[in-house]
């Protein structure tokens, strides 16, 4: 069948890979000049298959005043005259309960398991060089109470079939990652997941695009998308700035831009942008001052991932609409966090700043289903786990599309 995918980020490319593997003819359309240049480009680089705790968690209620009103809060909420923001925010708060969090965790773990299997199969077949590592991950917690909460999450995930994880004390965490030695007094414990991975998502996108082109996938880039034309119960064409594109099936994988495109079709997607920032630092000369293990500092809401001779530092959550500006104070904050956790790991001369809009659902579970027409498929809402879950939703949708034949 002929499938037109709207979006050339990691989510759209993973779908193109799975559909090509299933024998379908695929066309990928994007306004960018090359794949992966949007939200996929500077993401946190962690492949977090086993520690998938949703942002919507009962613990949020106690943290909410500090998170919303503290000047140095890693979560920023700027109220706007935007019904979508208010609707999403209320749904998010409604999801901050134990039952919903457990259900979301279960769904995310199941999806992540499939995604890992499919990513590794793709990696074997494509043979790309994207600084892939399997050094595991440590999630640091600042207090005994936070560690106990993390222990509960680990127990929940263990019961749901996650990969082995365990709580470790500061001394053991430093033994696992010596670069944490100077930060040892700043955290009370950590969750260690030995099986977690990291890679450069942008390089995955670029090299996967090249491989897909060789396999016959057609890429139509530098092409602004205008609307999907529906006749009866089917989408008959994609209208772009350069003309119409016809196909038998259409998949929307445009991240936060999926919302506006689908709304005229009567499809109301519960997706809102969570703005995040990152910097990429050269740590080639840092030696053991820079981490090899992926690190998440839960107090600072910052992640650190080693990608070759570089360190990707990503963090912050802002509900500020579609604003992609990069204020210098955000970059200074990420630099300061890096220096606090890993002193001396970089000279901060060549700091590569980035901002992206992570398309999030209130529950953190992505949307991967048909909607609005019999041949329209939605593939968005991956939030901060887009890199982790992309191949999972791709495999699911490729199967569903195949079932329509």
Secondary structure, DSSP 8 states (H G I E B T S, - for coil): -EEEEE--SHHHHHHHHHHHHTT-EEEEE-SSSSTT-STTTTS--EE-SS----S--TTHHHHHHHHHH-TT-SEEE---S-HHHHHHHHHHHHT-SHHHHHHHHHHHHHHHHHHHHHHHHHHHHH---S--B---EEEEESSHHHHHHHHHHHHHHHHTT----EEE-HHHHHHH-GGGGGGGGG-SEEEEETT-EE--HHHHHHHHHHHHHHTT-EEE-S--EEEEEEETTEEEEEEETTEEE--SEEEE--GGGHHHHHHTTT-----EEEEEEEEEEE-TT-GGGS-SSEEEETTTTEEEEEETTEEEEEEEEEE-TT-----HHHHHHHHHHHHHHSTTS---SS-EEEEEEEEE-TTS--EEEE-SSTTEEEEE-BGGGHHHHHHHHHHHHHHHHHTT-
